[in-house]
Amino acid sequence: MQKRNEQSIGEILRQYLKITQLDNVVFSERIGAIWQETLGEDIALETDNIFLQNGYLFVSLKSPALKTELLMKRSSIARTLNEKLGTEVIKSVVIR
């Protein structure tokens, strides 16, 4: 009797996105919206650039005071964003 390798279409798509590294593009698009939703519009307005690369979320901020504040909250920000994304995409947050 042959073993069947059954997978859901969703799982196959996740594997494909990961192999082709398109998952970073997909999550980068979602992270911008989730960043504003999670941290608020005031912080989003102070954010110059935000992008995901190899599990690291890079965030450029205009305000040095805000940068210092968010540096102390990096791990909780990563945890919250991962929860909202539904997967462990962000390993670490890099504040610039």
Secondary structure, 3 states (H helix, E strand, C coil): CCCCCCCCHHHHHHHHHHHHCHHHHHHHHHHHHHHHHHHCHHHHHCEEEEEEECCEEEEEECCHHHHHHHHCCHHHHHHHHHHHHCCCCCCEEEEC
